[in-house]
């Protein structure tokens, strides 16, 4: 019995297996392939499916599911990579995880199957930019499937909701495991790296045995994988977060060629440090600036030699704000290297166990059981805590270490510096401060278990198959070294030596920070319960061209999630700001936004049917339809039509048209109020600056922290797509196949957020249309909450022709069905096998090329675009997130790979290459927000890596033994430079360079 996929996409290894079977007069079993559920359907040969065999996976030399995804040309960015999860903190899903993202349509648009049935969503979620802001997304965890236990991976490259249900918008990834194994295989692998002190160890055992005269098979696969951490200090490229030293001396990203001003785009060190800035009510001549602000510097810094400098203690000096100069000549507080000690990759231990029991009863009915367990533990270092926008902490006047404490206090500045000013002491507001004494450390434990019990058999001429599945994922995320705002404020008010000392320069031994440290947890769970039953007949009736295949079935599933936040995040333990703000607008955890507990569930019932119709001997059709009813978003029905037409013997034309849909994920439906503080530029204020006349720029303050308020929306509709494909499979000679497929996905009602900046742009449009009259009764955009209008600002707004505004306090921005996303492209494949006296050769090349990637605005965003095009909104006032997104921010225009394998006698070798095209990193534009030529856009260059391995097979200890030596990325290609945390885009590239491995496999 052999399991196989569409013949046009099979690797040479699988085709040789089939040929051997036919030579031995064994009968190939009719099986189900991805894209159809009818056994042996003729249409399966015409489906647009990529198959990656176990031999391909081993030839690539990869070790994890996320690495496997990276090799797939259909896969876009992995938006849940560890090196890019920094800004999200506890609100990011962390630990061992890889995200499916076919066609770059976004996380959640790919349906993931294991042996043909759904997998549970990973526990945990994070946000991804859709439209004008960031929306929660979730994915199946690709690392739950050990790549060395895979028989093959099938990627259906068109929409398949009619076959499999919701979420199959960009396609389907089905992993087929070795579930009927006999024998014993033991395998170990050791990896070591050329550039970094990292080592990987892998060991796995595969065992299977037939019982009951071959009617029962029990198979077990167990895998262990250990990976050392990769820290920012392991390589000079990552060691300094001020990355300007990586730029060439004549780069315009160092000095603007037009203005001559220094450019700080690649300066990613932090303005928050243990040498902070402090504010007081009132000012002291020679000590603070006129606003009562002063900054601190290390005592050995040249700034401490300035005339205005004054000594605080043996660690630091003080300067009036704005006097200090950085080494690049720019004014500003002392800056902290954020990459002092934070990880690109965590320290990881991963365990996978799969148990399969297959039994054939005497009446021919088969029972099949699958039990799997996954566990991964990671430890990750992150940067220290810093001041949170919107949270203000004070160094109390009586704080033991306050240099402006009461006269007579131990650490008050000497009288010859401060005199008798403020004899009772002065409170100091912490500003631009970081608690660098302690790095955050994240312990993450992820577990998933899955139990499936199925039966299949025949009733007369009908085949039937049914199964129940129960799977649960759990992720426990504990961050150590966090700071409680409440405990820190208590420590800052302490008049004894046990007080927190903000003037220690980050010295753990003298700062007393330990009294404020807390552990913060986040516990996520997801659950999937499913039952399905289907009947099929591959010869329902006969047409002149052959038998008609038919399948009908039903499926029921219940999905749920829960997100349990730490009491200091969910409002159980609250912190009240000095201005009276508290939960749900601020939390008690420094650097973390408040997040309430949330949970939700959905029950879905499906009915589906499929026909495989031979119209002519050369033309086969597939008709499929599926009806789904969900307990929250209602009902939806989707059809699919596909065809395969063998125009003449070497040429097959294939195509499909279908409707697909993505259900609103449970977070966007059920999430409680979530408040995030983001820094934005209010576009109404900006308009006042630009058109309010002389002095407007100096008076108006347009940028600052704004609360974005969002919560789940139970009225969301599914995202609906139309998928089309047309292609050809050409076999000009034996063992040579060339495939070409053009595809298009147009998805409407994409769920997103309008965005804070877009909300202020809409407010600007309403104010321009209203004019400067009757402002007392004018509301504008009701989603925006403004503070009182400053009377001094009013003349500038009126001069600009609009009603004035106060400071932006909050923006209500709920999840909604917004825009249309259209992605088009074409896939090319070439498969060639050749047997010679010099051995057997197999060459495979696959490529995905994007022709269009566009996000078209609808609703209010459409009104903004129209106003911009009509000139109502000035040039440069353009809504964000809705445009041609081709090549922007990791959306590659093409991605391809090739593999060349050779085998002769006991020897084998494989050479593979992987290419990712260039893209533009928009946040590095020299003129942000304004279209410009390539000279002012940062282009992240393309990247190509090459892998090579050689193996030798021999007998050892009565086993078939294979020893393999491999070099991955043997040209030592490093990720191209980009303005990111570690100087490269972690969602698109790996920057580990060359590494070696040795692999020993023994079969008994």
C-alpha positions, 0 to 999 in steps of 0.5 A: 500500500502506497500513499501518493499525491497528484502525480504532476507534483511528486518528487522523483523519490515517490515516483520511483516508489510507485514504479517499484510497487508496480514492478512487484505487482503490488496494488496501489490503494486508492487514497484521498489527496488534498483538494478532493475527498473522493478516493481515486478521483481522476480530477486529483491529477489536475489539482494545483497541489505542491508536494514536499516529500520526506526525502525533500525535507531531509535534503533541505537539512532543516529541523523545525516546522517554521524552517519548513515553512520558510522553504515553501515558495507559497509561504509569506512572512512568519509574523510570529518569529521570536526576533520580531516579538519584542515590541509586543511584550507579553501581548505577543505569542512567545516561545516555540511557534511558527505561523502559516501565511500562504500567499502573504494573505496574513496569518489566519488565512491558511487552513492547516490539516494533519492527516486530512483533519483540522488542527487546533489553533495555537494557544496565544495570539498577537496583533498584525497590521490590517488596514490602519492598525493592528488586529489580533490573529492566530495560527496553528503552530507549525512546530507541533509537527516534527519534520522528521516524522513527516511522510509528505506535506501537501500544499493546495494552492487555491481556495478550498472552503468548499472542500474543507470549510472556513479559513481556507482562503489562501490555501490548505497545508496538509501534513501526512505522517508515517502512520503505518510503520513497521520496523525500528529507526533511530536517528541523531543529529548534531548542529554547530554554527560558524558565527555564533556559540549555538549548538543543536541536538536532535534525537528521535525513535520510530518504531512500528510492529504488525500484530494479529497476522498483519491486521493490527499495526502499532506505530510510535514516533518520539522526537527530542530537539534542543536548541541553544539561545542566540543572544544579541551579544553573540555577533557584532552586527546585533550587539549595538542597537544604534546601527548607524555604524553598519551604514557606509560613510556616504549613506544619506541615512547618516546625513540628509543630502538635502538638509545636511541634518543628521538622520537617526533612522538606524539609531535604535538605542533607547532614550530611556536609560538608568541615567534618566531625565527628571522634571520638577514643578518650578526651576532652579537657575543653573540646575534645571532648564526653565521648565524645571527639567534636568538630565543625568550622565555617567560621571566619566562622560565628557558632558560631566566636564561641562560648565553647567554640570553638577555632581549628584553622587559618585555615579552621575552628574546632572545638567539642565535639560538640552545641554548634554550632547551625544557622540554624534553631536545631537542634543538629548539625554543619555541613551541606552543600548537596548541590545545589551542582553536580549535574545534573537532566539530562545533556549529551547527544549521540544518534545513530540510523541505520536502514537498510531494504532490501526486495526482491520476487523474481520468484516473489513472495517478499519479502526484508526487511532492517533494520539499526539503530544507536544511540549516545548519549553523556552527561556528568553532574555528581553530588555529592561522595563522602561517608563510607560507612556501615560504612567507617571511615577514620582521620586518623592520629596522625602525619597532617601536618595532625592538630591532635592530632598529636605534640608538636612537629608543625607543625599540633598545637594550641597548648599554651595550648589542648591542653597536653601531653595525648596527647603522642604524638598521637591518631588521629581517626575521620572521621565525617559527612565529605564530600570536597567538593573534587571533584564526581563526573562521569559519562561514559556511552556507550550503543550498540545495534545490531540486524540483522534478515533476514526473508523472507515469501511464499506457498505456495499459499493459505498465507502464511508469514513468518520472520526472524532477529534479532541485537541487542546493547546495551552501556553504558559508565559511567565515574565520575570524581572517585571516591575509593579507600578504600585510597588515602585511608587511605594519604593520611590516614596520611602524616606529610608535607605531601603528606598529605590535609588533612581540615581544608582546608574543601574547598579542592582546592589545599590538601587534596592530594585528587588522590592518592586520586582514581580513575575507576570503571567499569561495563560492561554488555552485553545480547544477543538472538538470535532466529529465528521462523517462522509460517504463516497462512491467513485462510480455513482453512475457511468457517463460515456467518458467514465464513472462519476464520483460522489461524496457527501458528508457532515461535520460538527466542531466546537472551538474555544479559547481563553486568555487568562491575564495576570492580576496586575494586568486584568484589573484585579490588582490596580494602580492609580496614576497621580492624575487619577487614571486607573484600570482599564486605561493603565495597568500595574505592570510597567511597560504593559498595557492593561488587558482583561481576561477574555474567552469565547467559543463557537459551534459550527455545523457543516454539510458538504458534497462533491462530484468528480465528473468525466465529461470526455475522456480528456476532460474531468470536472470537480463540483463541490459545495459546502454549507456552514452554520456558526453559532455566532456569525451565522450561515455561509455557503461556498461553491467550487468548480475545477477542471482538468483537460488533457489537450493532448497527451503531454499537455494538461490544462487545469483551472478552478473557480471558487468562493472561500471565507475566513471566519472572524477569529474568536478574539475579534468577536469576544475580546473585552475592552483593550486599551493600548497607548500609541504615539501618533500625530493628530492630522487636525493639529498637523493641518493647523501647523501647516496652514495656521500661519506664523508661530503655529509650529511653535505653539501646537503640539501634534504628536503624543501618546493616545489611548486606542480603545477596542473591543470584540464585535459580535456583529462581524461578518466572515471575510469572503474571497473569490479564488481563480486559477488557470494553469498547465502541466506539460510533460514533453518527455518522460520524467520531465514536468513543467507546471505553470499556474496563474492565480488570483485571490480577491478577499472582501470584508477584511477584518481590521481597524480603521487606525488612530491616524486615519481617525484623526484624518477623518476628523480633519475632513469633517472640520474642513467641510464644516469650516471655522464657524459655529464651533461650539456645536460642532462634534467632528469624529465622535470616535475621538475624545479631546481634552479642553481646547487651549485658548492660545491654540484657537487663533491658529486653527481658525486661521487654518479654516477649521474648528480647534481641538484640544489634546487627543486623549483617546480614540475608539477604534473597534474591529470592523469589516473594512477593505478588499485585499487582492493578491495575484501571481503565478507559480512555476514548477520544473521536475526532472529525473534522469538515470545515468551510469553516473547515478540517478539525478533528480532536479526540482525547481519551484517559484512563486511570483506576485503580480499584484498585492493591493489593499483597497479601502472601503467605508470611511477610508474610501471617503478619505481616498476620494477626498484626497483625490479630489483635492479636499485633503491636501497633498500628503494627507493620505490614509495609511494601510490602503494602497499598492502593497507590492514589495512593501515591508516584507511583501516579496515579489518573488520567492523560489527554490531548487533542489538537485539530488544524486544517488549512486550505490551507497552514496548520495548528495543534495544541493538546494538553494532558496531565494527571496526577492528584495522589498522596501522598508517604508519606516526607513523612508527619508521622507515618511508619508510622501511618495518619493523616488527609490533614492529616498526609500530603503530597499532591503536587498534579495537574499539567496542561501545554498545548502549541501549535504552528502551521505553514505549508506552502510551496514553497522550492527545489523542495521541499515545505517546512513551517515550524512554530513551537511552544510547549510548556507555554505556561502555564509550569507547574512540577512540584508540590513534593515532598520529593525531590532537586530538589523534585519527583518526577522519575519522574512530572513534568518541571520545566523549564517553558515552552520554544519551538521552531522546526522546518523540514522540506523534502521533495524 
